[in-house]
Amino acid sequence: MKYLDKRLFWFIKTHLLYRWFFNEFHITSYIGTPLFLKRCSNITIKKKVRIFVGSRIELHGDQAKLIINENTSIGHNMHLICGGEIIIGKNTTISSNVFINDIDFDYSKIDISVMDQKQIVKKTSIGDNCFIGFGTSIQAGTILGKNVIVGANSFVRGSFPDYTIIGGVPAKILKIYDHTTKEWVPYKKQKNNDKK
């Protein structure tokens, strides 16, 4: 009952205080008390999005844009930095303490702080029906297809196709869904079968 009371409080607070600052914030969505929000006017929140307490969402530059699609749940303490456009697909679950970023820094000038050098924005997106495990770091240039499951505490950079399970530091494909057998199979086994 306490949990329901908290969600009701977040819902009321969202629609009285926060939603007016966003580009779009659907009436069926809510955000728990955020830690920090920057450039909300470039953020679109679709239907049934739940963002839990402690999120830090930073959009840098006038062109930066964040779109969170329908029925997405984001756990506590997510940190997202966006300099281009990040799209999070529908029906996606993002666990607590996840970092998502689409900005790298140039570090070629050794006499200048990395933070004072050029920002390099790389396309980053998360597909529909994904699950992002606790403590995962999604780096600039990562493209996750649909139905990608990411193991906890993974460091993710690169493109990963639909219907895969990935994990590790750095993340790699561990399993892939076989639509014929309707089972998740080890990725190497699947690759070997394809060669026959």
NORFENCOR-V341907 format. One record per backbone hydrogen bond with DSSP energy under -1.0 kcal/mol. NH is the residue of the N-H (numbers start at 0). CO is the residue of the C=O. E is the energy in kcal/mol with one decimal. If there is no record, write none. Layout:
nh->NH co->CO e->E
nh->NH co->CO e->E
This chain:
nh->4 co->0 e->-2.2
nh->5 co->1 e->-2.1
nh->6 co->2 e->-2.4
nh->7 co->3 e->-2.2
nh->8 co->4 e->-2.3
nh->9 co->5 e->-2.8
nh->10 co->6 e->-2.5
nh->11 co->7 e->-2.5
nh->12 co->8 e->-2.8
nh->13 co->9 e->-2.9
nh->14 co->10 e->-2.0
nh->15 co->11 e->-1.6
nh->16 co->12 e->-2.9
nh->18 co->13 e->-2.9
nh->20 co->17 e->-2.4
nh->21 co->18 e->-1.0
nh->22 co->39 e->-1.2
nh->22 co->42 e->-1.3
nh->23 co->42 e->-1.6
nh->25 co->44 e->-2.2
nh->28 co->25 e->-1.9
nh->29 co->48 e->-2.3
nh->31 co->50 e->-3.7
nh->34 co->54 e->-2.5
nh->35 co->54 e->-1.7
nh->37 co->56 e->-2.3
nh->41 co->38 e->-1.8
nh->42 co->39 e->-2.4
nh->43 co->65 e->-2.8
nh->44 co->23 e->-2.9
nh->45 co->67 e->-2.6
nh->49 co->71 e->-2.6
nh->50 co->29 e->-2.0
nh->51 co->73 e->-2.7
nh->53 co->32 e->-2.5
nh->55 co->77 e->-2.9
nh->56 co->35 e->-2.4
nh->57 co->79 e->-3.0
nh->58 co->37 e->-1.1
nh->59 co->81 e->-3.2
nh->63 co->60 e->-1.1
nh->64 co->83 e->-2.5
nh->65 co->41 e->-2.0
nh->66 co->85 e->-2.4
nh->67 co->43 e->-2.7
nh->68 co->87 e->-2.6
nh->70 co->46 e->-2.5
nh->72 co->91 e->-2.3
nh->73 co->49 e->-3.3
nh->74 co->93 e->-3.2
nh->76 co->52 e->-2.0
nh->78 co->97 e->-2.5
nh->79 co->55 e->-2.9
nh->80 co->99 e->-2.5
nh->81 co->57 e->-2.7
nh->85 co->64 e->-2.4
nh->87 co->66 e->-2.9
nh->88 co->125 e->-2.3
nh->90 co->69 e->-2.7
nh->92 co->129 e->-2.5
nh->93 co->72 e->-3.3
nh->94 co->131 e->-2.6
nh->96 co->75 e->-2.8
nh->98 co->135 e->-2.5
nh->99 co->78 e->-2.6
nh->100 co->137 e->-1.8
nh->101 co->80 e->-1.4
nh->103 co->119 e->-3.0
nh->105 co->117 e->-2.8
nh->111 co->108 e->-1.4
nh->115 co->112 e->-1.5
nh->116 co->113 e->-1.6
nh->119 co->103 e->-3.9
nh->121 co->101 e->-2.6
nh->124 co->141 e->-2.2
nh->125 co->86 e->-2.6
nh->128 co->89 e->-2.9
nh->130 co->147 e->-2.2
nh->131 co->92 e->-2.8
nh->132 co->149 e->-1.8
nh->134 co->95 e->-2.1
nh->135 co->132 e->-1.4
nh->136 co->153 e->-2.9
nh->137 co->98 e->-3.6
nh->138 co->155 e->-3.0
nh->141 co->138 e->-1.3
nh->142 co->157 e->-1.8
nh->143 co->124 e->-2.4
nh->144 co->159 e->-2.1
nh->146 co->127 e->-2.7
nh->148 co->163 e->-2.5
nh->149 co->130 e->-3.2
nh->150 co->165 e->-2.7
nh->152 co->133 e->-3.2
nh->153 co->150 e->-1.0
nh->154 co->167 e->-2.2
nh->155 co->136 e->-3.2
nh->159 co->142 e->-2.7
nh->162 co->145 e->-2.5
nh->164 co->174 e->-2.6
nh->165 co->148 e->-3.1
nh->166 co->171 e->-1.8
nh->170 co->154 e->-3.0
nh->171 co->166 e->-1.9
nh->173 co->164 e->-3.4
nh->174 co->164 e->-1.6
nh->175 co->184 e->-2.4
nh->176 co->162 e->-2.4
nh->177 co->182 e->-3.2
nh->181 co->177 e->-1.9
nh->182 co->177 e->-1.1
nh->184 co->175 e->-2.7
nh->186 co->173 e->-2.4
nh->189 co->185 e->-2.0
nh->190 co->186 e->-2.3
nh->191 co->187 e->-2.5
nh->192 co->188 e->-2.1
nh->193 co->189 e->-1.7
